[in-house]
Amino acid sequence: MAITSSDGTVRFLDADEAQTLLTPHVKAECERRILAIMPEWRQRNTIADLSSDNADTKAAAASEWAKVTALRTKSDEIEASISTMTDEQILNFDARADAHWS
């Protein structure tokens, strides 16, 4: 069933289309959040440190990488939830909203 805005404009054909079209916004926001906490150069260093022979270095890297993993997991959850949202929630969906990421 079509998801229409208050003026009658069809925004999405159905929840599946909404999920398909909104997912790139979620991915972009996830990327923005990851880069905010760990720029690409730091990601490369962290990945290298995960192979370190030094236990403290390896543990610190694992702790930092867990933050990236948590954001990626949350992104997957948000993407999956779009198809179960109400029409109103879909129409008001903003991937940047902190409420989705907490």
MDTraj code that builds the backbone (N, CA, C; nanometers):
import mdtraj as md
import numpy as np

residues = "MET ALA ILE THR SER SER ASP GLY THR VAL ARG PHE LEU ASP ALA ASP GLU ALA GLN THR LEU LEU THR PRO HIS VAL LYS ALA GLU CYS GLU ARG ARG ILE LEU ALA ILE MET PRO GLU TRP ARG GLN ARG ASN THR ILE ALA ASP LEU SER SER ASP ASN ALA ASP THR LYS ALA ALA ALA ALA SER GLU TRP ALA LYS VAL THR ALA LEU ARG THR LYS SER ASP GLU ILE GLU ALA SER ILE SER THR MET THR ASP GLU GLN ILE LEU ASN PHE ASP ALA ARG ALA ASP ALA HIS TRP SER".split()
xyz = np.array([
    [0.0844, -0.1176, 0.0000],
    [0.0000, 0.0000, 0.0000],
    [0.0891, 0.1241, 0.0000],
    [0.0568, 0.2219, -0.0796],
    [0.1382, 0.3418, -0.0947],
    [0.1459, 0.4215, 0.0354],
    [0.2619, 0.4805, 0.0562],
    [0.2840, 0.5674, 0.1722],
    [0.2833, 0.7100, 0.1186],
    [0.1831, 0.7853, 0.1629],
    [0.1651, 0.9200, 0.1095],
    [0.1848, 1.0257, 0.2164],
    [0.2349, 1.1408, 0.1739],
    [0.2507, 1.2531, 0.2661],
    [0.1156, 1.3198, 0.2880],
    [0.1096, 1.4140, 0.3777],
    [-0.0174, 1.4764, 0.4137],
    [-0.0841, 1.5490, 0.2965],
    [-0.0057, 1.5870, 0.1960],
    [-0.0650, 1.6546, 0.0793],
    [-0.1087, 1.5561, -0.0290],
    [-0.0992, 1.4272, 0.0004],
    [-0.1438, 1.3244, -0.0929],
    [-0.0366, 1.2752, -0.1885],
    [0.0831, 1.3295, -0.1788],
    [0.1924, 1.2875, -0.2657],
    [0.2413, 1.1498, -0.2238],
    [0.2499, 1.0595, -0.3208],
    [0.3016, 0.9262, -0.2920],
    [0.4525, 0.9377, -0.2736],
    [0.4979, 0.9046, -0.1545],
    [0.6419, 0.9109, -0.1241],
    [0.7100, 0.7778, -0.1504],
    [0.6401, 0.6688, -0.1156],
    [0.6932, 0.5342, -0.1343],
    [0.5779, 0.4442, -0.1758],
    [0.6054, 0.3473, -0.2609],
    [0.5010, 0.2536, -0.3023],
    [0.4575, 0.1641, -0.1872],
    [0.5541, 0.1277, -0.1026],
    [0.5255, 0.0434, 0.0137],
    [0.6452, 0.0493, 0.1085],
    [0.6350, -0.0243, 0.2187],
    [0.7424, -0.0228, 0.3191],
    [0.8723, -0.0801, 0.2635],
    [0.8623, -0.1770, 0.1736],
    [0.9840, -0.2335, 0.1150],
    [1.0585, -0.1294, 0.0323],
    [0.9832, -0.0507, -0.0445],
    [1.0479, 0.0544, -0.1227],
    [1.1070, 0.1604, -0.0290],
    [1.0351, 0.1927, 0.0775],
    [1.0865, 0.2889, 0.1744],
    [1.2182, 0.2385, 0.2317],
    [1.2223, 0.1117, 0.2653],
    [1.3450, 0.0545, 0.3200],
    [1.4583, 0.0640, 0.2175],
    [1.4296, 0.0319, 0.0939],
    [1.5309, 0.0376, -0.0119],
    [1.5838, 0.1792, -0.0316],
    [1.4931, 0.2768, -0.0290],
    [1.5331, 0.4150, -0.0550],
    [1.5923, 0.4852, 0.0669],
    [1.5553, 0.4421, 0.1871],
    [1.6074, 0.5060, 0.3081],
    [1.7368, 0.4424, 0.3589],
    [1.7619, 0.3178, 0.3216],
    [1.8818, 0.2481, 0.3669],
    [2.0108, 0.3232, 0.3324],
    [2.0260, 0.3790, 0.2121],
    [2.1493, 0.4538, 0.1849],
    [2.1700, 0.5724, 0.2794],
    [2.0613, 0.6324, 0.3271],
    [2.0726, 0.7423, 0.4230],
    [2.1248, 0.6912, 0.5580],
    [2.0787, 0.5725, 0.5962],
    [2.1262, 0.5122, 0.7213],
    [2.2752, 0.4792, 0.7086],
    [2.3128, 0.4204, 0.5968],
    [2.4536, 0.3854, 0.5755],
    [2.5424, 0.5104, 0.5763],
    [2.4965, 0.6161, 0.5128],
    [2.5744, 0.7405, 0.5097],
    [2.5900, 0.7990, 0.6497],
    [2.4836, 0.7925, 0.7286],
    [2.4912, 0.8437, 0.8649],
    [2.5830, 0.7568, 0.9501],
    [2.5782, 0.6282, 0.9287],
    [2.6679, 0.5385, 1.0012],
    [2.8133, 0.5718, 0.9663],
    [2.8402, 0.5911, 0.8398],
    [2.9750, 0.6274, 0.7981],
    [3.0184, 0.7585, 0.8628],
    [2.9298, 0.8571, 0.8633],
    [2.9618, 0.9862, 0.9243],
    [2.9972, 0.9698, 1.0717],
    [2.9175, 0.8881, 1.1417],
    [2.9410, 0.8669, 1.2845],
    [3.0711, 0.7901, 1.3098],
    [3.0986, 0.6924, 1.2260],
    [3.2240, 0.6173, 1.2409],
    [3.3433, 0.7095, 1.2183],
    [3.3381, 0.7882, 1.1115],
    [3.4505, 0.8774, 1.0823],
    [3.4662, 0.9852, 1.1891],
    [3.3588, 1.0204, 1.2552],
    [3.3670, 1.1198, 1.3622],
    [3.4440, 1.0652, 1.4825],
    [3.4295, 0.9366, 1.5084],
    [3.5009, 0.8794, 1.6233],
    [3.6346, 0.8170, 1.5847],
    [3.6475, 0.7813, 1.4552],
    [3.7702, 0.7155, 1.4117],
    [3.7946, 0.7437, 1.2630],
    [3.8739, 0.8456, 1.2328],
    [3.9053, 0.8752, 1.0931],
    [3.9699, 0.7541, 1.0245],
    [3.9700, 0.7550, 0.8928],
    [4.0215, 0.6400, 0.8181],
    [4.1652, 0.6041, 0.8549],
    [4.2494, 0.7047, 0.8744],
    [4.3888, 0.6747, 0.9088],
    [4.3966, 0.6012, 1.0426],
    [4.3093, 0.6382, 1.1365],
    [4.3089, 0.5713, 1.2663],
    [4.2508, 0.4306, 1.2535],
    [4.1528, 0.4140, 1.1647],
    [4.0989, 0.2798, 1.1423],
    [4.2086, 0.1858, 1.0937],
    [4.2890, 0.2339, 0.9986],
    [4.3989, 0.1505, 0.9471],
    [4.4975, 0.1145, 1.0597],
    [4.5313, 0.2115, 1.1419],
    [4.6232, 0.1846, 1.2533],
    [4.5617, 0.0879, 1.3533],
    [4.4334, 0.1048, 1.3801],
    [4.3646, 0.0171, 1.4755],
    [4.3601, -0.1255, 1.4234],
    [4.3290, -0.1395, 1.2955],
    [4.3261, -0.2746, 1.2356],
    [4.4645, -0.3392, 1.2460],
    [4.5677, -0.2606, 1.2189],
    [4.7046, -0.3141, 1.2315],
    [4.7339, -0.3522, 1.3763],
    [4.6910, -0.2690, 1.4704],
    [4.7160, -0.2963, 1.6119],
    [4.6428, -0.4205, 1.6616],
    [4.5359, -0.4592, 1.5942],
    [4.4642, -0.5816, 1.6333],
    [4.5511, -0.7061, 1.6158],
    [4.6548, -0.6942, 1.5332],
    [4.7475, -0.8062, 1.5109],
    [4.8751, -0.7940, 1.5922],
    [4.8804, -0.6964, 1.6797],
    [5.0009, -0.6710, 1.7582],
    [5.0329, -0.7874, 1.8519],
    [5.1607, -0.8060, 1.8751],
    [5.2052, -0.9052, 1.9741],
    [5.1948, -0.8503, 2.1160],
    [5.1841, -0.7181, 2.1264],
    [5.1721, -0.6533, 2.2562],
    [5.0268, -0.6617, 2.3028],
    [5.0043, -0.7270, 2.4135],
    [4.8678, -0.7505, 2.4633],
    [4.7935, -0.6200, 2.4919],
    [4.8636, -0.5207, 2.5480],
    [4.7987, -0.3935, 2.5789],
    [4.7569, -0.3197, 2.4519],
    [4.8429, -0.3206, 2.3531],
    [4.8125, -0.2559, 2.2247],
    [4.6938, -0.3244, 2.1584],
    [4.6970, -0.4560, 2.1616],
    [4.5892, -0.5337, 2.1005],
    [4.4568, -0.5097, 2.1726],
    [4.4605, -0.5048, 2.3040],
    [4.3386, -0.4823, 2.3831],
    [4.2830, -0.3424, 2.3585],
    [4.3692, -0.2441, 2.3499],
    [4.3246, -0.1071, 2.3234],
    [4.2613, -0.0978, 2.1845],
    [4.3226, -0.1641, 2.0892],
    [4.2673, -0.1641, 1.9532],
    [4.1314, -0.2328, 1.9495],
    [4.1195, -0.3431, 2.0192],
    [3.9917, -0.4154, 2.0228],
    [3.8830, -0.3295, 2.0856],
    [3.9187, -0.2578, 2.1895],
    [3.8225, -0.1695, 2.2558],
    [3.7758, -0.0587, 2.1613],
    [3.8690, 0.0010, 2.0897],
    [3.8339, 0.1075, 1.9942],
    [3.7530, 0.0518, 1.8778],
    [3.7925, -0.0649, 1.8273],
    [3.7228, -0.1237, 1.7121],
    [3.5805, -0.1653, 1.7498],
    [3.5590, -0.1972, 1.8754],
    [3.4254, -0.2343, 1.9219],
    [3.3268, -0.1190, 1.9012],
    [3.3746, 0.0039, 1.9095],
    [3.2880, 0.1201, 1.8858],
    [3.2401, 0.1240, 1.7413],
    [3.3295, 0.0925, 1.6496],
    [3.2933, 0.0872, 1.5072],
    [3.1945, -0.0260, 1.4840],
    [3.2236, -0.1401, 1.5410],
    [3.1360, -0.2564, 1.5257],
    [2.9969, -0.2278, 1.5817],
    [2.9902, -0.1584, 1.6932],
    [2.8602, -0.1254, 1.7528],
    [2.7793, -0.0348, 1.6602],
    [2.8448, 0.0616, 1.5973],
    [2.7730, 0.1483, 1.5033],
    [2.7257, 0.0711, 1.3812],
    [2.8078, -0.0183, 1.3311],
    [2.7676, -0.0983, 1.2146],
    [2.6489, -0.1885, 1.2494],
    [2.6520, -0.2467, 1.3682],
    [2.5411, -0.3313, 1.4136],
    [2.4139, -0.2485, 1.4274],
    [2.4263, -0.1299, 1.4854],
    [2.3102, -0.0424, 1.5017],
    [2.2553, -0.0018, 1.3654],
    [2.3428, 0.0251, 1.2703],
    [2.2999, 0.0588, 1.1345],
    [2.2161, -0.0546, 1.0754],
    [2.2630, -0.1775, 1.0909],
    [2.1877, -0.2935, 1.0412],
    [2.0499, -0.3018, 1.1069],
    [2.0446, -0.2755, 1.2366],
    [1.9170, -0.2797, 1.3089],
    [1.8214, -0.1714, 1.2595],
    [1.8743, -0.0517, 1.2383],
    [1.7905, 0.0585, 1.1903],
    [1.7376, 0.0266, 1.0512],
    [1.8243, -0.0206, 0.9644],
    [1.7827, -0.0564, 0.8280],
    [1.6711, -0.1604, 0.8310],
    [1.6866, -0.2616, 0.9140],
    [1.5859, -0.3679, 0.9226],
    [1.4543, -0.3162, 0.9792],
    [1.4626, -0.2187, 1.0684],
    [1.3411, -0.1689, 1.1342],
    [1.2527, -0.0842, 1.0423],
    [1.3088, -0.0321, 0.9362],
    [1.2312, 0.0558, 0.8483],
    [1.1068, -0.0149, 0.7938],
    [1.1212, -0.1405, 0.7575],
    [1.0078, -0.2125, 0.6978],
    [0.8957, -0.2392, 0.7974],
    [0.9222, -0.2229, 0.9273],
    [0.8178, -0.2457, 1.0275],
    [0.7637, -0.1154, 1.0859],
    [0.8132, -0.0027, 1.0358],
    [0.7658, 0.1267, 1.0852],
    [0.6265, 0.1572, 1.0318],
    [0.5571, 0.2412, 1.1053],
    [0.4279, 0.2895, 1.0559],
    [0.4537, 0.3874, 0.9416],
    [0.3498, 0.4159, 0.8656],
    [0.3641, 0.5126, 0.7568],
    [0.4145, 0.6465, 0.8100],
    [0.3603, 0.6896, 0.9220],
    [0.4010, 0.8173, 0.9795],
    [0.5491, 0.8152, 1.0188],
    [0.5931, 0.7057, 1.0788],
    [0.7341, 0.6941, 1.1170],
    [0.8240, 0.6976, 0.9933],
    [0.7815, 0.6324, 0.8875],
    [0.8594, 0.6327, 0.7640],
    [0.8669, 0.7737, 0.7062],
    [0.7537, 0.8418, 0.7027],
    [0.7508, 0.9771, 0.6472],
    [0.8358, 1.0738, 0.7288],
    [0.8458, 1.0515, 0.8586],
    [0.9228, 1.1393, 0.9459],
    [1.0648, 1.0890, 0.9711],
    [1.1015, 0.9800, 0.9063],
    [1.2312, 0.9173, 0.9327],
    [1.3462, 1.0103, 0.8961],
    [1.4381, 1.0266, 0.9901],
    [1.5598, 1.1037, 0.9689],
    [1.6752, 1.0207, 1.0227],
    [1.7552, 0.9670, 0.9340],
    [1.8647, 0.8791, 0.9750],
    [1.9640, 0.9483, 1.0667],
    [1.9679, 1.0813, 1.0646],
    [2.0622, 1.1559, 1.1475],
    [2.0160, 1.1692, 1.2923],
    [1.8914, 1.1391, 1.3197],
    [1.8364, 1.1577, 1.4541],
    [1.9073, 1.0648, 1.5541],
    [1.9566, 1.1259, 1.6606],
    [2.0282, 1.0491, 1.7625],
    [1.9417, 0.9396, 1.8244],
    [1.8129, 0.9599, 1.8265],
    [1.7230, 0.8600, 1.8866],
    [1.7386, 0.7222, 1.8219],
    [1.7686, 0.7190, 1.6943],
    [1.7868, 0.5895, 1.6261],
    [1.9158, 0.5209, 1.6694],
    [2.0126, 0.5970, 1.7107],
    [2.1474, 0.5450, 1.7336],
    [2.1776, 0.5171, 1.8803],
    [2.0839, 0.5454, 1.9701],
    [2.1115, 0.5233, 2.1127],
    [2.0667, 0.3866, 2.1575],
])
top = md.Topology()
chain = top.add_chain()
for i, resn in enumerate(residues, 1):
    res = top.add_residue(resn, chain, resSeq=i)
    for name in ("N", "CA", "C"):
        top.add_atom(name, md.element.get_by_symbol(name[0]), res)
traj = md.Trajectory(xyz[None], top)
